[in-house]
């Protein structure tokens, strides 16, 4: 089912959630995987670029959580999975090429939101976790880095499915408020 939605708009998110519940009768999981392109050196960035990134990458987390909470609670719980990035980690800042400040800050905010919201969602039977899937070759990264880029070691979108499914299955468990880093955590979901 496809529903047109501007994830920076509360009304659109509420309509998306209501449409999903109307179609399927319940809502057990939410995966926040939206991102807006923000690769711009700091000295060339704009306030509009910053605001758009925070609107899409951070504000939407809050809006979606508020929209899904009552539906998940009514049916016994649910799971929220927020897709992050290794760029959120302090230790990789020195390794990042120029142009990733806004992206890194947005992903760090996503991870902190996940850990901060967990204690309030846990009594409702709702878990919330962040996933660092590692480097993933998507259509966007392929366009950004070009055809001659060395993709050795990069995952495919299909590789991200198992860890997302693992986190989505953590409904009404104590596995909440965590950042699952695929490169460091291992593979509890299998191979």
N, C-alpha and C positions, 0 to 999 in steps of 0.2 A: 504494500500500500504506500503510495507516495502522497505527501501533503506538503504544499508549498509553505515555507516558514522562514522568516527572517529571525535568526536566533538572538538577535539583539533587542527584539520587540516582545514585551511581556504578553500582549494579546495574541501574537502569532504562536508563541510557545504554548499558551493555554489552549488554543484551538488545536494544535498538533497533539497534545496529550489527550484532550477530550476526544479527538477523532480516533486515536489509537485505542482508547478504552472502549469507545462505542463499537469499533470494528471487532476487537478481540475479547471484550468483556472484562479485562483486567490488564494490569501493567506490572510486570515482575522485574524488569531490568531497564536500565538506561545507560547508553554508552555515549559520552560526550567526546566527539572526535573532531569538532570543528576547529578550523584554524584559518586565520587570514594572513596572506603573505605580508611579511614585515621586514624582509632582509634589506636593510638600508643602513649605511654608516650613520653613526650618531650625529655627526655634523651636517648630514644631509637630510636627517629625519624631520618630520613635522609633528605638530601637536595633533593634527587630524589623524596621522598614521598611528600615533600612540593611542589616541582615544578609540579608534576603530579596533585596534588589537585588543585593548582591554574590554571593549564591548563584546566582541565575538569570543575571545578566549577566556575571559574571567566573569564578566557580568552574566553571561549565559548560564554558567554553572549554577549561580544563585537562583536565577529565574527558573531553570529546569528543576532544580531540587525542590523549590517551593511548589511547583506545579505537580510533581509526581508524588510527593509525600503523602497526601491524603489517600490516593489510589493504592499505593503500596501498603500503607498501614491498614487499610480496610480489608485487604486480602491476605494479611499475615506477614507482610514484609516484602523486601525487594533489595535490589543491588544496583548501585550507581558506580560506573567505571569511567574515570576521567583519563583520557589519553595524554600523557605528558611527554617529556623528552629528557635525555641526559643533559641537555642545555640548562636545565633547572639547577643542576648541581654546582655548588661553589667551586669545587675542585677542577671543573673543566673550563672555567672562565678563561684561563690563560691559553687554553688550546683552541678556543673558538676563533674562527676568522672574523674580520671586521664585518659589521652589519647585523649581528645577532643580539644586540642589547635588548631591544623591545621584545623579541621572541623569547629570550631567556627569562626576562622578568615575568612575562605572562605565564610561562610554564612553571616557574617557581611559585607564583601566586596560585595556580591550579593545584599544585601539590599541597601548599599550606591550607588552602580551602578544604581539601579532602580530609586532612588530618584534624582541622579545627571543627568541621561539621560532624565528624564521626561520633563524638560523645553525645551529641543531641539526637542523632538519628538512631543510634544503637537501641535505646529503649523502645523505639517504634518498630524494631525488627528490620531496619534498613541498614545495610552496610554501604560504605563509600570508600573506594580505593582509587589510587592513581597507578597507571601503568607506564613505565618507560620501556617501549618496545625495542629500543636500539635504532640503528640507522635502517630506514625502510625506503626502498626504491618505489616511489609512487609516481603517478603521472606528473605531479607538481615538481618533485625533485628531479625527475628526468628532464623536464623543461628547464629547470633552474641551473642544473650542472652541465647539461649538454650531452650529445651523443658520444663524445670521446672520454667521458669521465670513467674512472676505474671503479666499477661497482663490486669489486671483490669484497666479500664479507657482509654485504648489505642483505637484509631480509626482504622478502616480498610481502605484499599485503596479506597473502594467505598464511604466512608464518605468524602473523599477529592474532589470527583467529583463536588458536588454542589458549594462549594466556588470557585473552579477553573472556572466553567462555569459562575459564577457571574462576576468574574474579566474579563474573556474573552469577556463578553458582553459589557464591558465598552469601546466601540469603539467611538472615537471622543467625549469624555466627559471630565469633569474636575476632575474625579476620577482617578488621575494619580500620580505617584511618592510616593505612599503610601505602608505601610506594613500592610497587613490585618492579624491580629493575631486572629485565630479562637477562642481561649480561652478568649480573651478580647473584641473582636469587636461585638460579638453576631452573629446572623444569618440573614443578610439582604436578603439572597438567599432563605430563607424558611427552613422548617425542612425536 
